[in-house]
C-alpha cells in the first residue's frame, strides 16, 4: 500500500483510505528530519535506541562522576529499579506502540466503508470527522501545550510530590529546604522525565483524538444490521482495536511494576499492599482503551429494539401462516412435508431472531477485556517473587495446572 503524505488528510481519505493516530505532529516531523523515522514510522529500533539512551545514559555517567552508581546514597543508581524500567522498558514500549497502532488501525476507514455503515448522505460528515481528527493530530499548539503540562505539572508537582522516593537517592538528598537534586537528578528531572512524560501524555492526547472521532461518528445515523453475526450490528471490528493498544497497556504495567519494585525493595512494602493501585491501573486502561467504544451504545440499543420489533412482527406473520398451512390443513394434499423448505425457513428465522435478541449494546467483547487486563498485569508477574521463592511459586503454579 502506498502511504500518503503525513500532513495530507485528503490523501488518507482517498486511495487507500487509511487512518493513523500517530502519523503526524511536530515531533513526528522532527524525527523524520533527523532520519529517525520515515513516512510509515519505520526505523523504530533507531528511535528507541537514540531516545532511550538520551534519557538513561547521561544518568549513568553523571551518577558515576558523583560516586552514586553502586554506593553512596540509600538508593544508588544501578539499584533504582523504577528508573531502569521507566527508561529501558516502558519508554521503548511507548515508542514501539506507535508502529503497532499505526499498522493495526490503518484499515479502519475501509471497514466503515466496506460494511456500508455510513449512509451515502452522511459521507460528507464522516470525512469531516476524519479531517478534523487529522488537524488535531498535526496541531503544533497541542504539542506545545503538552510540553507545558509536562514541565508545569508532571515534573514540578506529580513527580516531586507523589512519586519520588522518600529516601536519599542518587537523584536527590533530603535537606531542610526540601530535596536537593544531584547533577544526575537535574538531568533526570528536567530532561529524562520530561521526555518520558511527554511521550506518555502524547498518547493520552491521541486517545482523546480517537474518542472525539468516535463520538463524532456516533452522531451519524449509522446503517446498523441487527442480524449481523458479530452481534453488534456490524461494529465488531472496533473491538479489535484492543490488539493495537495492547503494547501501550504493557508499558503502563511496566511503569507500575517499576514503581512498586522500588517501594518493596527500599521501603519494606509488600505486593498485597498495592492491590488497590493494581486494580486502579487495570480499570484505568480498560476505560482508556475500551471506554471510547461506548459512544455507540445508544445507537446499538436503538437498533436492537427496532430489530426485535421488526423481526418479531415478521416471525409472527410467518409462524401463523406456517401453522395454518401445516397444522390446520391449509397445505395442498399432494405437497409432501418431508423435503419442504418451510421448516428450514422457520429455523432460519428463529436463528435470526436469536441473533437480534442476543445483540450487545456495546462493541466490546469479553476476550478484549481479558486480553487488555492480561497485557497490563504481565509486567507485574516478576514481583510475585518478592512474596515467595521461585521454586515455591512454580510448585503452586504446577499444582493449579496439573
C-alpha positions in Angstrom: 0.0 0.0 0.0 1.2 3.5 -0.8 1.4 5.8 2.1 0.2 9.3 1.5 1.9 12.4 2.7 1.7 12.7 6.5 0.2 16.1 6.5 -2.5 15.4 3.9 -5.9 14.3 5.3 -7.3 14.3 1.8 -4.7 11.7 0.7 -5.7 9.5 3.6 -9.3 9.7 2.7 -8.9 8.5 -0.9 -6.7 5.7 -2.1 -6.0 3.9 0.1 -8.3 5.1 2.9 -6.0 5.0 5.9 -6.5 6.2 9.5 -3.5 7.0 11.7 -3.4 8.5 15.2 0.4 8.7 15.2 1.5 9.7 11.6 1.8 13.4 12.2 2.6 16.2 14.6 5.7 18.4 15.2 7.7 15.6 16.9 7.0 13.2 14.1 8.2 15.8 11.6 11.3 16.4 13.7 12.1 12.7 13.8 11.7 12.5 10.0 14.2 15.3 9.5 16.6 13.6 12.0 16.3 10.4 9.9 14.9 8.6 12.9 11.6 7.9 11.1 10.1 7.7 7.6 6.7 8.3 6.3 5.5 4.9 7.5 7.0 5.1 11.0 9.8 2.6 10.3 13.3 2.9 11.8 11.7 2.1 15.2 14.8 0.5 16.5 16.8 3.6 15.8 14.2 5.8 17.6 14.2 3.6 20.6 18.0 3.4 20.8 18.5 7.2 20.5 15.7 8.4 22.7 16.2 5.7 25.4 19.9 6.4 25.6 19.3 10.2 25.7 17.1 9.7 28.7 19.2 6.9 30.5 22.9 7.1 29.6 23.6 10.6 31.0 22.1 9.5 34.3 24.7 6.6 34.4 27.6 8.9 33.5 26.6 11.7 36.0 25.9 9.2 38.8 29.4 7.7 38.1 31.0 11.1 38.4 29.3 11.7 41.7 30.1 8.2 43.0 26.5 7.1 43.3 26.4 4.2 40.9 26.5 1.3 43.4 27.2 3.1 46.7 26.7 6.4 48.4 23.0 7.2 49.0 20.5 4.7 50.3 19.3 4.1 46.7 22.2 4.1 44.3 21.6 4.5 40.5 22.1 0.9 39.4 19.8 -0.4 42.1 16.9 2.0 41.3 14.6 -0.4 39.5 12.0 2.3 38.7 14.4 4.4 36.7 15.7 1.5 34.6 12.3 0.1 33.9 10.9 3.5 33.1 13.6 4.4 30.5 14.7 0.9 29.3 11.4 -0.9 29.2 8.4 1.4 29.4 9.8 4.2 27.2 10.8 1.8 24.3 7.3 0.3 24.6 5.7 3.7 24.2 7.7 4.3 21.1 7.2 0.8 19.7 3.4 1.1 20.3 3.3 3.9 17.7 4.1 1.5 14.9 1.7 -1.2 16.2 -1.2 1.3 16.5 -0.4 2.8 13.1 -0.4 -0.6 11.3 -3.3 -2.0 13.1 -5.6 1.0 12.7 -4.8 1.9 9.1 -7.7 -0.1 7.6 -10.3 1.5 10.0 -11.9 3.8 7.4 -12.0 1.0 4.9 -14.0 -1.1 7.4 -16.7 1.6 7.8 -17.0 1.8 4.0 -16.8 -1.9 3.2 -19.5 -2.7 5.7 -21.6 0.2 4.3 -22.1 1.6 7.9 -22.0 5.2 6.7 -25.0 6.2 4.5 -24.2 8.0 1.3 -25.9 11.1 2.5 -23.7 11.2 5.7 -20.4 10.6 3.9 -19.5 14.3 4.0 -19.9 14.4 7.8 -17.8 11.2 8.1 -15.0 12.7 6.1 -15.3 15.9 8.0 -14.8 14.0 11.3 -11.7 12.3 9.8 -10.2 15.6 8.6 -10.9 17.2 12.0 -9.0 14.3 13.7 -6.0 14.7 11.4 -5.9 18.5 12.0 -5.9 18.0 15.8 -3.2 15.2 15.5 -1.0 17.6 13.4 -1.5 20.6 15.7 1.7 22.4 16.8 -0.2 24.3 19.5 -1.4 21.0 21.0 2.1 19.6 21.4 3.4 22.9 22.9 0.6 22.7 25.5 1.5 19.1 26.2 5.1 20.2 26.8 3.9 22.9 29.1 1.8 20.4 31.1 4.8 18.1 31.4 7.0 20.7 32.9 4.4 22.6 34.9 2.5 19.7 36.3 4.3 16.4 35.6 7.7 17.2 36.9 7.2 20.0 39.5 4.0 18.6 41.1 3.3 15.0 40.3 6.8 13.6 40.4 8.3 15.7 43.1 5.3 15.3 45.5 3.8 11.9 44.8 6.3 9.6 43.0 9.8 10.5 44.2 11.1 8.1 46.9 11.0 9.5 50.4 14.7 8.5 51.0 18.2 9.6 50.0 18.6 8.6 46.3 21.1 9.1 43.5 18.9 11.9 42.2 18.0 13.8 45.4 19.0 14.1 49.0 16.7 15.3 51.8 17.5 18.8 53.0 15.9 21.4 55.4 14.7 23.5 52.4 13.5 20.4 50.5 15.0 17.8 48.4 18.4 18.8 46.9 19.0 17.5 43.4 22.3 15.9 42.4 23.8 16.5 38.9 22.2 13.3 37.7 19.0 14.5 39.4 18.9 17.7 37.5 19.2 15.8 34.2 16.6 13.3 35.5 14.1 15.9 36.5 14.5 18.4 33.6 15.4 16.1 30.6 14.8 12.4 31.2 11.5 12.6 33.0 10.0 15.3 30.6 11.0 13.1 27.6 9.2 10.1 29.1 6.2 12.1 30.4 5.8 13.9 27.0 5.6 10.6 25.2 3.1 9.3 27.7 0.9 12.4 27.8 1.1 12.5 24.0 -0.5 9.0 24.0 -3.4 10.3 26.1 -3.8 13.2 23.7 -4.0 10.7 20.8 -6.6 8.6 22.7 -8.6 11.8 23.2 -8.5 12.4 19.4 -9.7 8.8 18.9 -12.5 9.3 21.4 -13.6 12.5 19.8 -13.5 10.9 16.4 -15.7 8.0 17.5 -18.1 10.4 19.2 -18.5 12.4 16.0 -19.1 9.2 14.0 -21.6 8.0 16.6 -23.6 11.2 15.9 -24.2 10.0 12.4 -27.2 7.7 11.9 -25.3 4.5 11.0 -26.7 1.7 8.9 -26.5 -1.0 11.6 -27.7 -4.5 10.8 -29.3 -6.2 13.9 -28.8 -9.7 12.5 -25.1 -9.2 11.8 -23.3 -12.3 13.2 -20.9 -10.1 15.3 -24.0 -9.2 17.4 -23.1 -5.5 17.4 -24.7 -4.5 14.2 -21.5 -4.7 12.2 -19.3 -2.7 14.5 -17.5 -5.8 15.9 -14.3 -4.8 14.1 -13.9 -1.9 16.6 -13.3 -4.3 19.5 -10.2 -5.5 17.6 -8.5 -2.1 18.4 -7.6 -3.7 21.7 -4.8 -5.5 19.8 -3.4 -2.2 18.6 -3.3 -0.8 22.2 -2.0 -3.9 23.9 1.6 -2.7 23.8 0.5 0.6 25.4 -1.1 -1.4 28.2 2.1 -3.4 28.8 4.0 -0.1 29.0 1.7 1.1 31.8 2.0 -2.2 33.6 5.8 -1.9 33.4 5.7 1.6 34.7 3.6 0.5 37.7 5.9 -2.6 38.3 9.0 -0.3 38.5 7.4 2.0 41.0 6.1 -0.9 43.2 9.5 -2.7 43.0 11.3 0.3 44.4 8.8 0.6 47.3 9.0 -3.1 48.0 12.8 -3.2 47.9 13.7 0.1 49.6 10.7 1.0 51.8 9.8 -2.5 53.0 6.4 -2.6 51.5 4.7 -5.8 50.3 2.9 -6.5 47.0 -0.5 -7.1 48.6 -0.4 -3.6 50.0 -0.8 -2.3 46.4 -3.9 -4.3 45.4 -5.9 -1.1 45.1 -3.2 0.6 42.9 -3.0 -2.5 40.6 -6.8 -2.7 40.3 -7.0 1.0 39.5 -4.4 0.7 36.8 -6.3 -2.2 35.1 -9.6 -0.2 35.3 -7.8 2.9 34.0 -6.5 1.1 31.0 -9.9 -0.6 30.3 -11.6 2.8 30.4 -8.8 4.4 28.4 -8.9 1.9 25.5 -12.4 0.4 25.6 -14.3 3.3 27.1 -14.4 5.3 23.8 -16.3 2.5 22.1 -19.3 3.0 24.5 -20.3 6.1 22.5 -22.1 3.7 20.1 -24.2 2.2 22.9 -27.3 4.4 22.2 -27.4 3.5 18.5 -26.9 -0.1 19.2 -29.6 -0.2 21.8 -32.0 1.5 19.4 -31.0 -0.9 16.6 -31.7 -3.9 19.0 -35.1 -2.5 19.9 -36.0 -1.9 16.3 -34.7 -5.3 15.3 -36.7 -7.1 18.0 -39.9 -5.3 16.9 -39.5 -5.8 13.2 -38.2 -9.4 13.3 -40.8 -10.2 16.0 -43.6 -9.0 13.6 -42.1 -10.9 10.7 -41.8 -14.1 12.9 -45.4 -13.6 14.0 -46.6 -13.5 10.4 -44.6 -16.5 9.4 -45.4 -18.8 12.2 -49.1 -18.1 11.8 -49.0 -18.9 8.1 -46.9 -22.0 8.9 -49.3 -23.2 11.5 -52.3 -22.5 9.2 -50.7 -24.4 6.4 -49.2 -27.4 8.2 -51.3 -27.8 11.3 -54.7 -26.5 10.2 -55.0 -28.3 6.9 -54.0 -25.5 4.7 -51.3 -27.4 2.8 -52.3 -29.0 -0.6 -52.8 -32.7 -0.3 -50.1 -33.5 -2.8 -47.4 -31.3 -1.1 -45.0 -33.5 0.9 -43.9 -32.4 4.3 -40.6 -34.1 4.0 -38.2 -32.0 2.0 -40.3 -28.9 2.3 -38.3 -25.7 2.7 -40.9 -24.2 5.1 -39.3 -25.9 8.1 -35.8 -24.8 7.2 -37.1 -21.2 6.7 -38.7 -21.4 10.1 -35.4 -22.5 11.7 -33.5 -19.7 9.9 -36.0 -17.1 11.0 -35.6 -18.4 14.6 -31.8 -18.1 14.3 -32.1 -14.6 13.0 -34.4 -13.6 15.9 -32.0 -15.2 18.4 -29.1 -13.1 17.0 -31.1 -9.9 17.4 -32.2 -11.0 20.9 -28.6 -11.6 22.0 -27.3 -8.4 20.3 -25.0 -6.4 22.6 -25.3 -2.7 23.1 -21.5 -2.2 23.4 -19.0 -3.2 20.8 -16.7 -4.8 23.4 -16.1 -8.5 23.9 -15.1 -10.4 26.9 -11.9 -11.5 25.1 -10.9 -7.9 24.6 -11.3 -7.1 28.3 -9.3 -10.1 29.3 -6.6 -9.5 26.8 -6.2 -5.9 27.8 -6.2 -6.8 31.5 -3.6 -9.5 31.0 -1.4 -7.2 29.0 -1.5 -4.7 31.9 -0.7 -7.3 34.5 2.1 -9.3 32.8 4.9 -6.9 33.8 3.8 -7.3 37.5 4.3 -11.1 37.4 8.1 -10.9 38.5 7.0 -9.0 41.6 5.4 -12.3 42.8 9.0 -13.4 43.6 9.0 -10.8 46.4 6.2 -12.8 48.1 7.6 -16.3 47.7 10.7 -18.1 46.3 10.6 -19.0 42.6 10.6 -22.7 43.5 7.6 -22.4 45.7 5.8 -20.2 43.1 6.4 -22.8 40.4 5.1 -25.6 42.6 1.9 -23.7 43.2 1.6 -23.0 39.5 2.0 -26.6 38.6 -0.4 -27.6 41.3 -3.0 -25.4 39.8 -2.4 -26.6 36.2 -1.9 -30.3 36.9 
